[in-house]
Amino acid sequence: MANNTVGKNEALHLDHGYELEGGGEFLAWSVGDFENFLAPQPFLEDRPTWREDLTKILRLHAEKGWPFRIHATYGETIADILDVIEEVNEETNGELVANRWLIDHAETIKDSELSRIKALNGGIAVQSRMVFAGEFFVERYGETKAQHAPPIKKMIDMGIPVGAGTDGTRVASYNPWPALYWLVTGKTVGGLQLAAEDNKLTREEALSLYTHGSAWMSKEEDVKGTLEDGMYADFAILSDDYFSVPEEQIKDLQSVLTVVDGKVVYGAEEYSNMNPSLPAIIPDWSPVKYYGGYQTK
């Protein structure tokens, strides 16, 4: 059940070494609506235990004061989930949403559900799955629906906390630059225009979602996400200027120097002499040590 919904100082350290930080992303397997756009849309009504399963788990979170996040790709799923969240929240006198909670993905969320999330003080984490699977989405659901999938600009304008990420590495690359390219241009990596003009973000808005916006999701906006005194000083020097390169080049940006906790963890090009050596590969027999039949040192 570990995820990034609580700051480090609030995590519950358990004797067996795990750190409990809240519930997510699949609170119950029966509630998941997979995002495979090559397959027909799944509906929770086809799973007879979903409501009972989700109710039980949400009651536990309310009782323990745990935050939670929950996967939901489609608007119909989000509407059903919100029905249960509202019921359990009323039953627990507001304890369920007293801590932070959020919906992950929300590609086809509707205006009515956005209003319900805002009323419950929830947030939304969006990921760049459309940059890789947008063509499949259009083929199944059409160009019009893809223009606001998800309706990121509307979420921001409504004052809903929004964070951006990649959902890597199962359905997308962990690389943030194709994701930022998608937020700014509304295009897939294949060049298909998805987003309508009113659903594109400025470079500043996109970067803000990736930094300060996502820091809200992990309850760490007081230590990271902005450049100011008292915040973490992790940083990267890029291969080019994100704010001035042509839009089509955003997806190709790379780090040439990465510093974490005051230490250089990666260096390339003119900083290659600062690149730290990698630790020895373990175990010794790992396939990682072999490439093309040759053993690496």
N, C-alpha and C positions, 0 to 999 in steps of 0.2 A: 504493500500500500504506500510505499515511499514515493514522494514526488517533491516538487519544488514550491510548495505552497506556504511554507513557514520559514522565517529567517533562522540563521544558524543558532542564535541565542535562545530560541524558543523550541528547538527540536527536542524530542524526547529520546534520550539515549537509553537503549535497552541492554540488558546483561549479555545477550548473545551477539552483540556487536552491531546490530541494525539500528537505524535511526528512523524513528517514526515521525513524519512531518505532515501527515494528512492523508486523505484518500484520493485516489485517482490512478490512472485516467479512466480505466474501465472499473467503475465501482461494482458492477455486476456484469457478467458475460452476457446475460440475457438482455441487457439494455444497449449493447453495442450496435451501431449501424455502420458497418464497414464502408470505407470510402472508395471501393473499387468501382470506378466509373465504367468499367467494361461489363459490369454485371447490373441487373435490375436493382432498383432501390429497395432496401429491406424496410420492413415496417414492424414496430414493436407489437402490434396487435396479433402478429403471427407467433408470438412467444407468450404462452399463457401465464408464465410466472414472473414476467418482467416487473410488474407493478409491486407485487409482494416483495420481490428481491430488493428493489430499490428502496422501498419504504423502510424495510428492516435496517439497511445499511445507513440510510440518512438519519434514522433515529439514533443509531449508535454514534454518528458524528455529532449530532446535537448534544447528546448526553456527555460526550467526552470533550466537547468544545474544539473539535478538529476542523480545520478548513478542508475543502475538497474541490476537485475539478473533475469534469466529466466529459468524455468524448461524445460528440454529437455532430454529425456531418449535415444532416438534413433538417429543414425547418419543422417537418412533421414530428420528427423525433424530439426536437427541442421543446415543442409545444407539449408533448406528452410528459417529458421529464419535468417541465416547469409545473405541470399540474401536481405532481408528487412533491416537488420542493415546496410549493405554496401550502399544500396540505400539512406536511410535516412541520413547516415553519410556524404555521398557526397553532398546531397541536402543541408545539414546544415553546410557545410564547416568544417567538423570534430568536430562539437560541440557535437554530440551524444556520441562519445567515448572519449571526453576530460576528463570526469570523469570516475571512475572505473565502470566496468561492468563485468559480468561473466555468464557462463552457469552452471546450477546445474545438476549434475548426469552424463550425457554423457557416459552411459555404452557402446554404440556401435558406438561411434564417429569414423570417418575415418581420415586418415592422412591428406587428403586435407582440412578437416574442422579444424584440429588442426593448420595447417599453416595459415588459414584465421583468426582464433582467435588470434594467435600471431601477425599477421600483424595489427590487430585492437587494440592491447594492452589489450586484454581481459584476464580473468582468468577462472579457472574451479574449482568448488567445487565438490568433490566426496564424496559419502556417502556409508555406509556399507550395503546397501540393499541386495547385493549379498551374504553376510554371512548368511542371513536368507532365501533368495529366490533363491539361486544358483541352487538348484536341479530343480526347476521349469524352470529356464532359460535354463539349459542344455537339459531338456526334449523337450523344444520347439525349441531351436536354435542350439543345438549341443555342444559338448565338445570343439571343435576347436574355436568357437566364444567366448566361455566363458573364454578362456585363456587370453584374453586381454579386458575384460569387467569390468571396463574401462581400457584403456591402460595407466595406471598411470605412469609407469616408463618412457614411451615415452614422456608424457607431461612434466615431470620434465627435462628430457634430452634436450628437445627443449627450455627450459627456460621460459615456460608458468607458471605464478603464479598458484599454486595448493594449495588448502586447503582441509582438511578432516573433516568429521563429521559423524553423525549417521542418520540424517533424522528422528530422533525419534519425536514423539512416534507413528505415524500413520502406518508406514511401517517397523519400526525397533525399537529396544530398544534404549533408550537414553544412555545406558551404553557404555562408550568409549572402554572398554577393549575387547569385542568381535570384535569391529571395528579394533582396532590395531592388534589383532590376525589375522584377515582377511588380512590386509595389509602386514603383515610379512610372513604368511604361505600360503596365497592364498586359504585357505580352508573355507568351510561353518562350522557353528556350529555343523552340523551333520557329519563332517569329510570328506566331498567330496572335493577332490583336484580340484580347478578351475584354478587358475592362472598358466601360464607357468613360468618356472624358471626366464626368463628375465623380468617378470612383477611383481616379488616380491620385496619388499622393505626391507632394513635393519631396525633394531629396531630404529636406530637413524633417518633414513629418515622418517619412519612412524610417530614418535613422533614430528619431525619437521613440518610435514604437519598439525598435530593436534594443534600445538602451533603457531609458527611463520607464517606458511603458512596460517592458518585461520585468523590470525591477519591482514594479508594483505587484506583479503576479507572484513573485517569490518573497514578498514582504521585506524587500531590501532597498527600497527607494531612499532610505536614509544613509546608505553606505555605497551605493553604486548607481550608475545610470546617468550621471551628470559630471561635468568637469568643474569641481569646486573644492575648497578646503574641506578636509575631513572625510572625503570620499576615497574609495579604493583607487589606486593609481595604475591599474593594469592598462596597458595601451599597446597599439600596433602602429608601425609606420608602413604605409601602403605603397604599392608600386606606382600609383598615380593619385591624383586628387579626386576623390569621390564627388566633390561638389562642382567640378569643372569639366571632367571628361565627358565626351559625348555619351548620351544615354546608352547606346548600344555597347559601350565599353564597360559599363558598371559591372556586368556579370563576369568580366574577366579580371577584375581587380584581385590582387593577392597581397598578403603581408610579406614584407621583406625583413621586418624585425618585430618580434612579439615579446613583450615584457609582462610577466605576471608576478605579483608580490615583490616587485623590485628586482626580479631576476630575469635575465634573457633566457627564453625557452626555445626560441627559433630565430635563425638568422639566414639571410640569403643575399645574393648579389653582393653589393659592397659591404654588407654586414655578415657575410658567410664565415668570416674568421671568428665571429662571436657565437656561431651556432654551437650549442653544447653537444658533447658526445652522448650518444644514446647508451643506456645501460645494456648490459649483456642480455641477450635473448634467453628467456627461460620458458619451458624446459629446454635442455640442450638439443633434444630431438625435434623441436618445433619445426613444422613445415615452413614457418616464416624465414628460417635460416637458409632456405633453398629457393633458387629461382632458375628456371631453365636447366636444371640438372647440376648447377654449380652451387657449392656451399658458400654462404656469405661469411665474412669474418666479424 
